[in-house]
C-alpha cells in the first residue's frame, strides 16, 4: 500500500468515526427532558434523580479519585515539560547545533533519531513527574484535613 493510499484510508476512517460520533450524540436530542426550575427536580423516564451523598463512598475512594484526577490532569503538562527538557538537553549537548533545535523550530534526521530513541524515557519521566505532583497534592490535602477542626 502506498503512502497516499494509507493517508486516504486514514482520512476515510476518521470521517466515519466523526460521523458516527456526531450521529450518536444527536440521536437523543429529542428525548432530552425539559429543564425544571430546581437543581434536584429533574425527571427522566419517570425516575427521580438523587445526588450522591458524601457518606455513600468510603474516604479512600474520595482520596483515590482526587489522586487520579490530579495525575491525569497533570500528565499532558508533564509530558510537554519533559519533552522540552529532553529537547533543550539535546540542543545544548550538541554544542547548540541547529540540527537539534528544540520543538518545532527545526527538524533533521539527527533530531528525529534522538526523538525516537528517547520517547520511552520521555513517557517514563512524564508519568513519574505526574505521580509526584499527585502525591504532593495528596500530602498537602492530608495535612490540611488533619489541621482543620
C-alpha positions, -999 to 999 in steps of 0.1 A, spaced: 0 0 0 14 34 -9 17 63 14 -11 82 -4 -35 52 -1 -27 48 36 -33 85 41 -66 83 22 -77 53 42 -68 71 74 -89 101 64 -118 78 55 -117 61 89 -115 95 106 -146 107 87 -165 76 96 -156 79 132 -166 116 134 -199 110 116 -208 81 139 -199 101 170 -220 131 158 -250 110 149 -247 91 182 -247 124 201 -276 139 182 -299 109 181 -311 115 217 -318 153 214 -355 148 210 -356 127 242 -339 152 265 -363 161 294 -373 197 299 -353 217 324 -370 225 356 -365 254 379 -348 235 408 -315 217 406 -327 185 421 -360 182 403 -350 165 370 -373 139 356 -361 113 331 -381 83 322 -402 87 353 -373 82 377 -363 107 403 -326 118 404 -309 117 437 -274 131 440 -248 110 457 -243 117 494 -207 121 506 -211 92 530 -220 68 502 -184 63 494 -155 55 518 -128 81 524 -102 61 505 -124 63 473 -125 101 476 -87 103 481 -81 79 452 -104 99 429 -87 131 437 -53 115 432 -62 101 397 -78 134 387 -46 153 396 -24 126 380 -43 125 346 -48 163 346 -11 170 351 1 143 326 -1 165 294 18 193 311 43 168 325 49 154 290 52 188 275 78 199 300 98 167 300 99 168 262 111 204 264 138 193 288 150 165 265 150 188 235 170 215 253 194 189 266 200 176 231 204 211 218 230 220 245 248 187 244 254 190 207 270 225 210 238 243 200 238 227 166 209 239 145 200 202 137 189 199 173 167 230 176 140 224 203 104 215 195 91 226 161 119 251 154 139 227 135 139 191 122 166 169 109 174 132 107 196 135 138 169 151 158 143 125 146 167 97 156 172 113 191 134 117 195 128 80 185 155 68 209 142 89 239 104 85 235 103 58 262 123 79 286 101 110 279 70 90 287 85 75 318 97 109 331 63 125 324 44 97 342 68 98 372 65 136 373 27 134 373 28 108 401 50 131 421 27 160 416 -4 140 426 14 126 457 24 161 468 -12 172 464 -22 142 485 3 151 512 -9 188 512 -46 178 513 -39 153 541 -21 179 562 -49 204 556 -76 179 567 -56 169 598 -51 205 609 -87 216 603 -111 211 633 
